[in-house]
Every structure is written in structure tokens, then in C-alpha cells.
Amino acid sequence: MNDGLIGELLVQHEQLVTALKQIEDISEAEDPSYASILDRLHSFSKLFIGHIYTENKGLYPKIFENCGNDKGCIASTRRVLEEMKSVQDAIVAFLNKYKSAESLSKGLRTFNSDLKTVIRILRTRIQFEEEVVFKYFEK
């Protein structure tokens, strides 16, 4: 299961969580560097966009193919895609909210709270993908 596309997605999952944890560590320091946070947010954003692209171009088309004419499978896959879109929208909103040093300096406590929410959302989504969605890929 860890070969090819699934292996690549698993590595990306680890990279995404690690990137957010690094941002969290920096933001919770006694004197956080806004430049470092912004740099890491930018890096996370690039990783996240690449991950979504890989899923949309590789994972989900193969799952739909594996569904064949199974309407239940197709409907479930569409639901998963809609849920992923809501996760994606929440993460993009977070990234847009904190794209300047000024936005960070005005609300670092809010940033830390929002970041914890994003980490929780992403971890929950990753767990669901790895435990449920990936099985449909290999069907």
C-alpha cells in the first residue's frame, strides 16, 4: 500500500503536519518571529496546494474508475470530495487571514487558536483518508 501514489500521499501528509507543528512551535515562542511564521506559512501553502493537486489528478480519478457503475461508491466519493473542499476552504481562509506580519502582530493569540483548529481539522482529515479513502484506491 505504501508504493506509488499512496506512498507519495502518505509522505505529503507527514510533511503537512510537520510544517504546521513547526509553525506552532515558532508562534508559541516567547518572542515569535513573524517573518519565520510567514515563511513557514508560505511553505505550508505550497505543500498543501501540491497535495490537493496530487489527490485531484491521481487519487480521486482512480477511485472513480474503481467505482465503475456502483452508484453508492460514486456518491460516497463525491461526498468525500465535497468534504475535502470544505477542509481546503477552511485552510485557505486561515492562510489568507494571516498573510502579513501586521495580521500576525495584531492577533497572535487568535492566530495560535486558529492554527490549533487547522491542525485538528487536517489531522482528522488525514486519518480519514488513510483509514478509509485509500482503501477505495486499491479496490
N, CA, C and O atoms as a GROMACS GRO file, in nm:
protein
  556
    1MET      N    1   0.081  -0.121   0.000
    1MET     CA    2   0.000   0.000   0.000
    1MET      C    3   0.085   0.126   0.000
    1MET      O    4   0.036   0.231  -0.042
    2ASN      N    5   0.206   0.122   0.043
    2ASN     CA    6   0.289   0.241   0.054
    2ASN      C    7   0.369   0.270  -0.072
    2ASN      O    8   0.458   0.356  -0.069
    3ASP      N    9   0.340   0.201  -0.180
    3ASP     CA   10   0.412   0.225  -0.304
    3ASP      C   11   0.338   0.328  -0.388
    3ASP      O   12   0.219   0.351  -0.368
    4GLY      N   13   0.407   0.390  -0.481
    4GLY     CA   14   0.344   0.477  -0.579
    4GLY      C   15   0.271   0.595  -0.519
    4GLY      O   16   0.321   0.663  -0.429
    5LEU      N   17   0.152   0.618  -0.571
    5LEU     CA   18   0.074   0.735  -0.533
    5LEU      C   19   0.040   0.736  -0.384
    5LEU      O   20   0.054   0.840  -0.319
    6ILE      N   21  -0.003   0.625  -0.330
    6ILE     CA   22  -0.038   0.622  -0.187
    6ILE      C   23   0.085   0.653  -0.102
    6ILE      O   24   0.074   0.727  -0.003
    7GLY      N   25   0.198   0.599  -0.137
    7GLY     CA   26   0.321   0.631  -0.064
    7GLY      C   27   0.353   0.779  -0.070
    7GLY      O   28   0.393   0.839   0.030
    8GLU      N   29   0.336   0.838  -0.188
    8GLU     CA   30   0.360   0.982  -0.206
    8GLU      C   31   0.264   1.064  -0.118
    8GLU      O   32   0.305   1.160  -0.054
    9LEU      N   33   0.137   1.024  -0.115
    9LEU     CA   34   0.039   1.096  -0.035
    9LEU      C   35   0.068   1.083   0.115
    9LEU      O   36   0.050   1.178   0.191
   10LEU      N   37   0.112   0.966   0.157
   10LEU     CA   38   0.148   0.946   0.298
   10LEU      C   39   0.265   1.038   0.338
   10LEU      O   40   0.263   1.097   0.446
   11VAL      N   41   0.364   1.049   0.251
   11VAL     CA   42   0.477   1.139   0.277
   11VAL      C   43   0.427   1.283   0.284
   11VAL      O   44   0.468   1.358   0.372
   12GLN      N   45   0.340   1.320   0.193
   12GLN     CA   46   0.286   1.457   0.194
   12GLN      C   47   0.208   1.484   0.323
   12GLN      O   48   0.217   1.593   0.379
   13HIS      N   49   0.131   1.386   0.368
   13HIS     CA   50   0.058   1.403   0.494
   13HIS      C   51   0.154   1.434   0.608
   13HIS      O   52   0.131   1.526   0.686
   14GLU      N   53   0.260   1.358   0.616
   14GLU     CA   54   0.361   1.380   0.721
   14GLU      C   55   0.423   1.519   0.708
   14GLU      O   56   0.441   1.588   0.808
   15GLN      N   57   0.455   1.560   0.587
   15GLN     CA   58   0.514   1.692   0.565
   15GLN      C   59   0.419   1.804   0.605
   15GLN      O   60   0.462   1.903   0.664
   16LEU      N   61   0.291   1.789   0.574
   16LEU     CA   62   0.193   1.892   0.608
   16LEU      C   63   0.179   1.908   0.760
   16LEU      O   64   0.179   2.020   0.810
   17VAL      N   65   0.168   1.798   0.831
   17VAL     CA   66   0.155   1.804   0.976
   17VAL      C   67   0.282   1.859   1.039
   17VAL      O   68   0.276   1.942   1.130
   18THR      N   69   0.397   1.815   0.990
   18THR     CA   70   0.525   1.864   1.042
   18THR      C   71   0.538   2.015   1.021
   18THR      O   72   0.583   2.087   1.110
   19ALA      N   73   0.499   2.061   0.904
   19ALA     CA   74   0.507   2.205   0.874
   19ALA      C   75   0.420   2.285   0.971
   19ALA      O   76   0.463   2.390   1.020
   20LEU      N   77   0.300   2.238   0.997
   20LEU     CA   78   0.212   2.310   1.090
   20LEU      C   79   0.265   2.306   1.233
   20LEU      O   80   0.256   2.405   1.305
   21LYS      N   81   0.321   2.193   1.274
   21LYS     CA   82   0.379   2.186   1.408
   21LYS      C   83   0.498   2.281   1.423
   21LYS      O   84   0.516   2.341   1.529
   22GLN      N   85   0.578   2.296   1.318
   22GLN     CA   86   0.690   2.390   1.322
   22GLN      C   87   0.639   2.533   1.336
   22GLN      O   88   0.695   2.613   1.411
   23ILE      N   89   0.532   2.565   1.264
   23ILE     CA   90   0.472   2.698   1.277
   23ILE      C   91   0.421   2.719   1.419
   23ILE      O   92   0.439   2.826   1.477
   24GLU      N   93   0.358   2.617   1.473
   24GLU     CA   94   0.307   2.626   1.610
   24GLU      C   95   0.420   2.650   1.709
   24GLU      O   96   0.408   2.733   1.799
   25ASP      N   97   0.530   2.578   1.693
   25ASP     CA   98   0.645   2.596   1.782
   25ASP      C   99   0.699   2.739   1.775
   25ASP      O  100   0.729   2.799   1.878
   26ILE      N  101   0.710   2.792   1.656
   26ILE     CA  102   0.761   2.929   1.639
   26ILE      C  103   0.664   3.029   1.700
   26ILE      O  104   0.706   3.122   1.770
   27SER      N  105   0.536   3.011   1.673
   27SER     CA  106   0.435   3.109   1.718
   27SER      C  107   0.418   3.109   1.869
   27SER      O  108   0.374   3.209   1.926
   28GLU      N  109   0.452   2.999   1.935
   28GLU     CA  110   0.437   2.992   2.080
   28GLU      C  111   0.564   3.029   2.156
   28GLU      O  112   0.568   3.024   2.279
   29ALA      N  113   0.668   3.066   2.081
   29ALA     CA  114   0.793   3.109   2.146
   29ALA      C  115   0.768   3.241   2.220
   29ALA      O  116   0.670   3.312   2.194
   30GLU      N  117   0.858   3.272   2.313
   30GLU     CA  118   0.840   3.394   2.392
   30GLU      C  119   0.840   3.519   2.304
   30GLU      O  120   0.761   3.610   2.328
   31ASP      N  121   0.927   3.523   2.205
   31ASP     CA  122   0.933   3.637   2.113
   31ASP      C  123   0.928   3.582   1.970
   31ASP      O  124   1.031   3.571   1.905
   32PRO      N  125   0.808   3.548   1.922
   32PRO     CA  126   0.797   3.481   1.792
   32PRO      C  127   0.841   3.570   1.676
   32PRO      O  128   0.818   3.690   1.676
   33SER      N  129   0.904   3.508   1.580
   33SER     CA  130   0.948   3.578   1.459
   33SER      C  131   0.835   3.572   1.356
   33SER      O  132   0.804   3.466   1.302
   34TYR      N  133   0.775   3.688   1.330
   34TYR     CA  134   0.666   3.692   1.233
   34TYR      C  135   0.716   3.655   1.094
   34TYR      O  136   0.645   3.591   1.016
   35ALA      N  137   0.839   3.695   1.063
   35ALA     CA  138   0.896   3.660   0.932
   35ALA      C  139   0.909   3.509   0.917
   35ALA      O  140   0.881   3.454   0.811
   36SER      N  141   0.952   3.442   1.023
   36SER     CA  142   0.964   3.296   1.020
   36SER      C  143   0.827   3.229   1.006
   36SER      O  144   0.811   3.133   0.931
   37ILE      N  145   0.730   3.281   1.079
   37ILE     CA  146   0.595   3.225   1.069
   37ILE      C  147   0.542   3.241   0.927
   37ILE      O  148   0.488   3.147   0.869
   38LEU      N  149   0.558   3.359   0.872
   38LEU     CA  150   0.509   3.384   0.736
   38LEU      C  151   0.581   3.298   0.633
   38LEU      O  152   0.520   3.248   0.539
   39ASP      N  153   0.710   3.281   0.651
   39ASP     CA  154   0.787   3.196   0.560
   39ASP      C  155   0.737   3.052   0.567
   39ASP      O  156   0.719   2.986   0.464
   40ARG      N  157   0.714   3.003   0.687
   40ARG     CA  158   0.664   2.866   0.705
   40ARG      C  159   0.521   2.851   0.654
   40ARG      O  160   0.485   2.748   0.598
   41LEU      N  161   0.439   2.955   0.674
   41LEU     CA  162   0.304   2.950   0.619
   41LEU      C  163   0.307   2.942   0.467
   41LEU      O  164   0.228   2.868   0.406
   42HIS      N  165   0.397   3.016   0.407
   42HIS     CA  166   0.411   3.012   0.261
   42HIS      C  167   0.455   2.872   0.216
   42HIS      O  168   0.402   2.819   0.118
   43SER      N  169   0.550   2.815   0.286
   43SER     CA  170   0.596   2.679   0.253
   43SER      C  171   0.483   2.578   0.270
   43SER      O  172   0.463   2.490   0.186
   44PHE      N  173   0.408   2.591   0.380
   44PHE     CA  174   0.294   2.502   0.402
   44PHE      C  175   0.193   2.517   0.289
   44PHE      O  176   0.142   2.417   0.238
   45SER      N  177   0.165   2.639   0.250
   45SER     CA  178   0.069   2.665   0.143
   45SER      C  179   0.109   2.593   0.015
   45SER      O  180   0.025   2.533  -0.051
   46LYS      N  181   0.235   2.600  -0.020
   46LYS     CA  182   0.284   2.532  -0.141
   46LYS      C  183   0.269   2.380  -0.127
   46LYS      O  184   0.228   2.313  -0.222
   47LEU      N  185   0.303   2.327  -0.011
   47LEU     CA  186   0.286   2.183   0.013
   47LEU      C  187   0.138   2.143   0.002
   47LEU      O  188   0.105   2.042  -0.059
   48PHE      N  189   0.052   2.224   0.060
   48PHE     CA  190  -0.090   2.193   0.061
   48PHE      C  191  -0.149   2.196  -0.080
   48PHE      O  192  -0.225   2.108  -0.119
   49ILE      N  193  -0.113   2.298  -0.157
   49ILE     CA  194  -0.161   2.308  -0.295
   49ILE      C  195  -0.113   2.188  -0.376
   49ILE      O  196  -0.189   2.130  -0.454
   50GLY      N  197   0.013   2.151  -0.358
   50GLY     CA  198   0.066   2.034  -0.428
   50GLY      C  199  -0.005   1.907  -0.388
   50GLY      O  200  -0.030   1.820  -0.472
   51HIS      N  201  -0.039   1.895  -0.262
   51HIS     CA  202  -0.109   1.777  -0.212
   51HIS      C  203  -0.249   1.768  -0.273
   51HIS      O  204  -0.290   1.661  -0.319
   52ILE      N  205  -0.321   1.877  -0.274
   52ILE     CA  206  -0.456   1.880  -0.331
   52ILE      C  207  -0.449   1.845  -0.479
   52ILE      O  208  -0.532   1.769  -0.529
   53TYR      N  209  -0.352   1.899  -0.548
   53TYR     CA  210  -0.336   1.868  -0.691
   53TYR      C  211  -0.314   1.718  -0.711
   53TYR      O  212  -0.374   1.657  -0.799
   54THR      N  213  -0.227   1.659  -0.630
   54THR     CA  214  -0.198   1.516  -0.642
   54THR      C  215  -0.323   1.433  -0.617
   54THR      O  216  -0.349   1.336  -0.688
   55GLU      N  217  -0.400   1.471  -0.516
   55GLU     CA  218  -0.524   1.398  -0.491
   55GLU      C  219  -0.623   1.412  -0.606
   55GLU      O  220  -0.682   1.314  -0.651
   56ASN      N  221  -0.639   1.534  -0.653
   56ASN     CA  222  -0.739   1.560  -0.758
   56ASN      C  223  -0.701   1.500  -0.893
   56ASN      O  224  -0.789   1.465  -0.971
   57LYS      N  225  -0.574   1.488  -0.920
   57LYS     CA  226  -0.530   1.436  -1.050
   57LYS      C  227  -0.497   1.288  -1.047
   57LYS      O  228  -0.495   1.223  -1.152
   58GLY      N  229  -0.472   1.232  -0.929
   58GLY     CA  230  -0.431   1.093  -0.922
   58GLY      C  231  -0.523   1.005  -0.840
   58GLY      O  232  -0.570   0.902  -0.888
   59LEU      N  233  -0.549   1.046  -0.717
   59LEU     CA  234  -0.624   0.962  -0.625
   59LEU      C  235  -0.771   0.949  -0.664
   59LEU      O  236  -0.820   0.839  -0.686
   60TYR      N  237  -0.840   1.062  -0.671
   60TYR     CA  238  -0.984   1.055  -0.692
   60TYR      C  239  -1.025   1.004  -0.830
   60TYR      O  240  -1.124   0.931  -0.839
   61PRO      N  241  -0.955   1.039  -0.937
   61PRO     CA  242  -0.991   0.977  -1.066
   61PRO      C  243  -0.980   0.824  -1.063
   61PRO      O  244  -1.063   0.755  -1.122
   62LYS      N  245  -0.879   0.772  -0.995
   62LYS     CA  246  -0.862   0.626  -0.984
   62LYS      C  247  -0.974   0.565  -0.900
   62LYS      O  248  -1.024   0.457  -0.931
   63ILE      N  249  -1.014   0.635  -0.794
   63ILE     CA  250  -1.124   0.585  -0.712
   63ILE      C  251  -1.253   0.580  -0.794
   63ILE      O  252  -1.326   0.481  -0.789
   64PHE      N  253  -1.280   0.688  -0.869
   64PHE     CA  254  -1.400   0.687  -0.955
   64PHE      C  255  -1.392   0.573  -1.056
   64PHE      O  256  -1.492   0.506  -1.083
   65GLU      N  257  -1.275   0.551  -1.111
   65GLU     CA  258  -1.257   0.441  -1.205
   65GLU      C  259  -1.288   0.308  -1.137
   65GLU      O  260  -1.356   0.222  -1.193
   66ASN      N  261  -1.237   0.291  -1.016
   66ASN     CA  262  -1.261   0.167  -0.940
   66ASN      C  263  -1.408   0.150  -0.903
   66ASN      O  264  -1.455   0.038  -0.885
   67CYS      N  265  -1.481   0.261  -0.892
   67CYS     CA  266  -1.624   0.253  -0.860
   67CYS      C  267  -1.703   0.191  -0.976
   67CYS      O  268  -1.807   0.128  -0.954
   68GLY      N  269  -1.653   0.210  -1.096
   68GLY     CA  270  -1.727   0.158  -1.211
   68GLY      C  271  -1.866   0.218  -1.214
   68GLY      O  272  -1.881   0.340  -1.210
   69ASN      N  273  -1.968   0.134  -1.221
   69ASN     CA  274  -2.107   0.180  -1.225
   69ASN      C  275  -2.176   0.174  -1.089
   69ASN      O  276  -2.298   0.190  -1.080
   70ASP      N  277  -2.099   0.152  -0.984
   70ASP     CA  278  -2.154   0.143  -0.849
   70ASP      C  279  -2.195   0.284  -0.802
   70ASP      O  280  -2.111   0.364  -0.762
   71LYS      N  281  -2.325   0.312  -0.807
   71LYS     CA  282  -2.375   0.445  -0.774
   71LYS      C  283  -2.348   0.484  -0.628
   71LYS      O  284  -2.324   0.601  -0.599
   72GLY      N  285  -2.350   0.387  -0.539
   72GLY     CA  286  -2.320   0.415  -0.399
   72GLY      C  287  -2.176   0.458  -0.381
   72GLY      O  288  -2.147   0.553  -0.308
   73CYS      N  289  -2.086   0.389  -0.448
   73CYS     CA  290  -1.944   0.423  -0.443
   73CYS      C  291  -1.920   0.562  -0.501
   73CYS      O  292  -1.844   0.642  -0.446
   74ILE      N  293  -1.984   0.589  -0.614
   74ILE     CA  294  -1.968   0.720  -0.680
   74ILE      C  295  -2.020   0.831  -0.588
   74ILE      O  296  -1.955   0.934  -0.571
   75ALA      N  297  -2.138   0.809  -0.529
   75ALA     CA  298  -2.197   0.910  -0.439
   75ALA      C  299  -2.108   0.932  -0.316
   75ALA      O  300  -2.088   1.046  -0.274
   76SER      N  301  -2.055   0.824  -0.260
   76SER     CA  302  -1.966   0.836  -0.144
   76SER      C  303  -1.841   0.914  -0.179
   76SER      O  304  -1.795   0.998  -0.101
   77THR      N  305  -1.784   0.886  -0.296
   77THR     CA  306  -1.663   0.955  -0.339
   77THR      C  307  -1.691   1.103  -0.361
   77THR      O  308  -1.609   1.187  -0.325
   78ARG      N  309  -1.804   1.134  -0.418
   78ARG     CA  310  -1.841   1.276  -0.437
   78ARG      C  311  -1.856   1.346  -0.303
   78ARG      O  312  -1.814   1.461  -0.287
   79ARG      N  313  -1.916   1.277  -0.206
   79ARG     CA  314  -1.931   1.335  -0.071
   79ARG      C  315  -1.794   1.363  -0.009
   79ARG      O  316  -1.772   1.468   0.052
   80VAL      N  317  -1.703   1.268  -0.025
   80VAL     CA  318  -1.567   1.286   0.028
   80VAL      C  319  -1.501   1.407  -0.037
   80VAL      O  320  -1.435   1.486   0.030
   81LEU      N  321  -1.519   1.422  -0.168
   81LEU     CA  322  -1.462   1.537  -0.238
   81LEU      C  323  -1.522   1.669  -0.188
   81LEU      O  324  -1.451   1.768  -0.173
   82GLU      N  325  -1.651   1.670  -0.162
   82GLU     CA  326  -1.716   1.790  -0.109
   82GLU      C  327  -1.662   1.823   0.031
   82GLU      O  328  -1.639   1.939   0.063
   83GLU      N  329  -1.644   1.720   0.111
   83GLU     CA  330  -1.588   1.741   0.245
   83GLU      C  331  -1.446   1.794   0.236
   83GLU      O  332  -1.406   1.882   0.312
   84MET      N  333  -1.368   1.739   0.142
   84MET     CA  334  -1.231   1.786   0.125
   84MET      C  335  -1.231   1.932   0.081
   84MET      O  336  -1.143   2.009   0.122
   85LYS      N  337  -1.326   1.971   0.000
   85LYS     CA  338  -1.336   2.110  -0.043
   85LYS      C  339  -1.361   2.200   0.078
   85LYS      O  340  -1.305   2.310   0.085
   86SER      N  341  -1.443   2.156   0.172
   86SER     CA  342  -1.468   2.239   0.291
   86SER      C  343  -1.342   2.249   0.378
   86SER      O  344  -1.316   2.355   0.436
   87VAL      N  345  -1.265   2.141   0.387
   87VAL     CA  346  -1.138   2.144   0.459
   87VAL      C  347  -1.042   2.240   0.388
   87VAL      O  348  -0.977   2.324   0.450
   88GLN      N  349  -1.035   2.226   0.257
   88GLN     CA  350  -0.949   2.313   0.177
   88GLN      C  351  -0.988   2.459   0.195
   88GLN      O  352  -0.902   2.544   0.213
   89ASP      N  353  -1.118   2.489   0.191
   89ASP     CA  354  -1.164   2.627   0.208
   89ASP      C  355  -1.126   2.683   0.345
   89ASP      O  356  -1.086   2.799   0.356
   90ALA      N  357  -1.138   2.601   0.450
   90ALA     CA  358  -1.102   2.645   0.584
   90ALA      C  359  -0.953   2.676   0.595
   90ALA      O  360  -0.914   2.775   0.657
   91ILE      N  361  -0.871   2.593   0.534
   91ILE     CA  362  -0.726   2.614   0.540
   91ILE      C  363  -0.687   2.737   0.458
   91ILE      O  364  -0.603   2.816   0.501
   92VAL      N  365  -0.747   2.753   0.341
   92VAL     CA  366  -0.718   2.870   0.258
   92VAL      C  367  -0.762   2.998   0.330
   92VAL      O  368  -0.690   3.098   0.327
   93ALA      N  369  -0.877   2.995   0.395
   93ALA     CA  370  -0.923   3.112   0.471
   93ALA      C  371  -0.823   3.147   0.582
   93ALA      O  372  -0.793   3.264   0.604
   94PHE      N  373  -0.774   3.045   0.651
   94PHE     CA  374  -0.672   3.066   0.754
   94PHE      C  375  -0.546   3.131   0.694
   94PHE      O  376  -0.494   3.228   0.748
   95LEU      N  377  -0.499   3.076   0.583
   95LEU     CA  378  -0.378   3.130   0.518
   95LEU      C  379  -0.399   3.274   0.472
   95LEU      O  380  -0.308   3.356   0.483
   96ASN      N  381  -0.517   3.304   0.420
   96ASN     CA  382  -0.547   3.440   0.374
   96ASN      C  383  -0.559   3.538   0.490
   96ASN      O  384  -0.522   3.654   0.478
   97LYS      N  385  -0.611   3.489   0.602
   97LYS     CA  386  -0.628   3.575   0.720
   97LYS      C  387  -0.493   3.619   0.777
   97LYS      O  388  -0.480   3.729   0.830
   98TYR      N  389  -0.393   3.531   0.766
   98TYR     CA  390  -0.262   3.559   0.826
   98TYR      C  391  -0.154   3.561   0.720
   98TYR      O  392  -0.061   3.479   0.723
   99LYS      N  393  -0.164   3.655   0.627
   99LYS     CA  394  -0.063   3.660   0.523
   99LYS      C  395   0.030   3.780   0.535
   99LYS      O  396   0.106   3.810   0.443
  100SER      N  397   0.023   3.849   0.648
  100SER     CA  398   0.115   3.961   0.669
  100SER      C  399   0.161   3.964   0.814
  100SER      O  400   0.095   3.911   0.903
  101ALA      N  401   0.277   4.027   0.835
  101ALA     CA  402   0.329   4.042   0.971
  101ALA      C  403   0.231   4.125   1.054
  101ALA      O  404   0.215   4.102   1.174
  102GLU      N  405   0.167   4.220   0.991
  102GLU     CA  406   0.071   4.304   1.062
  102GLU      C  407  -0.046   4.222   1.115
  102GLU      O  408  -0.088   4.239   1.230
  103SER      N  409  -0.099   4.132   1.032
  103SER     CA  410  -0.212   4.050   1.078
  103SER      C  411  -0.170   3.958   1.192
  103SER      O  412  -0.250   3.929   1.281
  104LEU      N  413  -0.045   3.913   1.190
  104LEU     CA  414   0.004   3.829   1.299
  104LEU      C  415   0.023   3.911   1.427
  104LEU      O  416  -0.017   3.868   1.535
  105SER      N  417   0.084   4.028   1.414
  105SER     CA  418   0.114   4.109   1.532
  105SER      C  419  -0.014   4.159   1.599
  105SER      O  420  -0.017   4.181   1.720
  106LYS      N  421  -0.119   4.178   1.520
  106LYS     CA  422  -0.246   4.226   1.577
  106LYS      C  423  -0.323   4.117   1.649
  106LYS      O  424  -0.408   4.145   1.734
  107GLY      N  425  -0.294   3.991   1.616
  107GLY     CA  426  -0.374   3.886   1.676
  107GLY      C  427  -0.303   3.753   1.689
  107GLY      O  428  -0.351   3.652   1.638
  108LEU      N  429  -0.189   3.753   1.756
  108LEU     CA  430  -0.112   3.629   1.769
  108LEU      C  431  -0.189   3.523   1.850
  108LEU      O  432  -0.182   3.404   1.819
  109ARG      N  433  -0.261   3.566   1.953
  109ARG     CA  434  -0.340   3.469   2.030
  109ARG      C  435  -0.447   3.404   1.942
  109ARG      O  436  -0.467   3.282   1.946
  110THR      N  437  -0.513   3.486   1.863
  110THR     CA  438  -0.614   3.433   1.771
  110THR      C  439  -0.548   3.343   1.667
  110THR      O  440  -0.602   3.239   1.631
  111PHE      N  441  -0.432   3.383   1.621
  111PHE     CA  442  -0.358   3.301   1.525
  111PHE      C  443  -0.329   3.164   1.584
  111PHE      O  444  -0.353   3.062   1.520
  112ASN      N  445  -0.279   3.161   1.707
  112ASN     CA  446  -0.246   3.033   1.772
  112ASN      C  447  -0.370   2.946   1.788
  112ASN      O  448  -0.364   2.824   1.768
  113SER      N  449  -0.481   3.007   1.824
  113SER     CA  450  -0.606   2.932   1.837
  113SER      C  451  -0.652   2.879   1.701
  113SER      O  452  -0.690   2.762   1.689
  114ASP      N  453  -0.647   2.965   1.600
  114ASP     CA  454  -0.685   2.924   1.465
  114ASP      C  455  -0.592   2.814   1.412
  114ASP      O  456  -0.637   2.721   1.346
  115LEU      N  457  -0.465   2.826   1.443
  115LEU     CA  458  -0.368   2.726   1.398
  115LEU      C  459  -0.398   2.590   1.461
  115LEU      O  460  -0.392   2.487   1.393
  116LYS      N  461  -0.430   2.590   1.588
  116LYS     CA  462  -0.465   2.463   1.654
  116LYS      C  463  -0.589   2.400   1.588
  116LYS      O  464  -0.597   2.279   1.572
  117THR      N  465  -0.684   2.484   1.551
  117THR     CA  466  -0.803   2.434   1.482
  117THR      C  467  -0.766   2.374   1.346
  117THR      O  468  -0.816   2.267   1.310
  118VAL      N  469  -0.681   2.442   1.272
  118VAL     CA  470  -0.638   2.392   1.141
  118VAL      C  471  -0.563   2.259   1.156
  118VAL      O  472  -0.583   2.167   1.078
  119ILE      N  473  -0.477   2.250   1.256
  119ILE     CA  474  -0.403   2.126   1.280
  119ILE      C  475  -0.502   2.013   1.311
  119ILE      O  476  -0.488   1.903   1.258
  120ARG      N  477  -0.600   2.040   1.395
  120ARG     CA  478  -0.700   1.938   1.429
  120ARG      C  479  -0.780   1.896   1.305
  120ARG      O  480  -0.800   1.777   1.282
  121ILE      N  481  -0.824   1.992   1.227
  121ILE     CA  482  -0.901   1.963   1.105
  121ILE      C  483  -0.817   1.878   1.009
  121ILE      O  484  -0.864   1.779   0.955
  122LEU      N  485  -0.692   1.919   0.990
  122LEU     CA  486  -0.606   1.848   0.896
  122LEU      C  487  -0.576   1.706   0.944
  122LEU      O  488  -0.581   1.612   0.865
  123ARG      N  489  -0.547   1.690   1.072
  123ARG     CA  490  -0.518   1.556   1.125
  123ARG      C  491  -0.640   1.464   1.113
  123ARG      O  492  -0.626   1.346   1.079
  124THR      N  493  -0.757   1.518   1.140
  124THR     CA  494  -0.880   1.439   1.128
  124THR      C  495  -0.900   1.395   0.984
  124THR      O  496  -0.934   1.280   0.956
  125ARG      N  497  -0.878   1.488   0.893
  125ARG     CA  498  -0.895   1.457   0.751
  125ARG      C  499  -0.792   1.353   0.705
  125ARG      O  500  -0.827   1.260   0.633
  126ILE      N  501  -0.670   1.370   0.745
  126ILE     CA  502  -0.563   1.275   0.709
  126ILE      C  503  -0.597   1.136   0.761
  126ILE      O  504  -0.584   1.038   0.689
  127GLN      N  505  -0.640   1.128   0.884
  127GLN     CA  506  -0.676   0.998   0.942
  127GLN      C  507  -0.787   0.933   0.860
  127GLN      O  508  -0.780   0.813   0.830
  128PHE      N  509  -0.888   1.009   0.823
  128PHE     CA  510  -0.998   0.956   0.743
  128PHE      C  511  -0.948   0.908   0.607
  128PHE      O  512  -0.985   0.799   0.562
  129GLU      N  513  -0.865   0.986   0.543
  129GLU     CA  514  -0.811   0.946   0.413
  129GLU      C  515  -0.732   0.816   0.424
  129GLU      O  516  -0.752   0.723   0.346
  130GLU      N  517  -0.645   0.810   0.522
  130GLU     CA  518  -0.557   0.694   0.534
  130GLU      C  519  -0.633   0.568   0.575
  130GLU      O  520  -0.598   0.458   0.532
  131GLU      N  521  -0.736   0.583   0.657
  131GLU     CA  522  -0.809   0.466   0.705
  131GLU      C  523  -0.925   0.425   0.613
  131GLU      O  524  -0.962   0.308   0.610
  132VAL      N  525  -0.981   0.519   0.539
  132VAL     CA  526  -1.100   0.489   0.459
  132VAL      C  527  -1.075   0.511   0.309
  132VAL      O  528  -1.090   0.419   0.230
  133VAL      N  529  -1.038   0.632   0.272
  133VAL     CA  530  -1.032   0.670   0.130
  133VAL      C  531  -0.929   0.587   0.055
  133VAL      O  532  -0.956   0.540  -0.056
  134PHE      N  533  -0.812   0.568   0.113
  134PHE     CA  534  -0.706   0.496   0.040
  134PHE      C  535  -0.746   0.353   0.005
  134PHE      O  536  -0.697   0.296  -0.093
  135LYS      N  537  -0.834   0.295   0.084
  135LYS     CA  538  -0.879   0.158   0.055
  135LYS      C  539  -0.956   0.151  -0.076
  135LYS      O  540  -0.950   0.050  -0.146
  136TYR      N  541  -1.028   0.258  -0.109
  136TYR     CA  542  -1.103   0.262  -0.235
  136TYR      C  543  -1.010   0.275  -0.355
  136TYR      O  544  -1.044   0.233  -0.465
  137PHE      N  545  -0.894   0.332  -0.332
  137PHE     CA  546  -0.795   0.346  -0.440
  137PHE      C  547  -0.745   0.210  -0.484
  137PHE      O  548  -0.722   0.187  -0.603
  138GLU      N  549  -0.729   0.121  -0.388
  138GLU     CA  550  -0.670  -0.009  -0.417
  138GLU      C  551  -0.773  -0.118  -0.444
  138GLU      O  552  -0.738  -0.235  -0.460
  139LYS      N  553  -0.897  -0.080  -0.448
  139LYS     CA  554  -1.007  -0.175  -0.467
  139LYS      C  555  -0.991  -0.257  -0.593
  139LYS      O  556  -1.076  -0.341  -0.623
   0.00000   0.00000   0.00000
